[in-house]
Amino acid sequence: MGQDQPESQAGPANSPPVAPLPVVAFDFDGTLTVRDSYTAFLKWRAGPRRHAAGMIRLIPAALAYLVHRDRGRIKAAATREFLRGVPRERLEADALAFAERFSRSLLRPDALATWMRWRGEPVRLAIVTASPELIVAPFARDLGADVLIGTQLVFDGQDRVTGAFATPNCRGPEKIVRLKAAFGPDFELKAAYGDTGGDREMLAAAELPGYRVFKGTP
């Protein structure tokens, strides 16, 4: 007699397919946190003197932003100024150290309570953020996120930061594009939480939208 065949993930023959779990999506900066985590990370990593000098050099980019209003461009300029040439391994270690040191002072207690409530439901929890994935990754791992969706950095042949982004800035319509890429075009967005116009499309797609519902401070 031949060996038994493993059961398909879709279930036994003639059984209906298992429906995918609905998604609950949280913006990160200003929603799960009290302020922008990437700005705080760059300032912490650079130190006071290096950060002050870098901010002076970013004045032209800040003035240009008043015209083009492209947050991705000014974020890329800040990334080039403060991170260009940093090896991936070093940046990952710095991101972990930053999260370990500042998570308690950054994360909103009421947002965490809602996150943990959803954690007990049959859903997939996603963090969807315009901040670089690599910087938010330690927070996402600690929270037990099922998926982290963010802006991705470009690394050169020596695995060093170039200052460019491998993906569009993850805000506005791009959040829906990335959610569909992660969960499929027909995914169910059970709930979504955000705090700016950059979350508008994600909130509009959710069955339970939460706009600026978290006010707690650590």
Beta strands, then each sheet from edge to edge (+ up, - down):
strand 1: 23-26
strand 2: 124-132
strand 3: 147-151
strand 4: 153-155
strand 5: 161-165
strand 6: 189-194
strand 7: 208-211
sheet 1: 3+ 2+ 1+ 6+ 7+
sheet 2: 4+ 5-
end
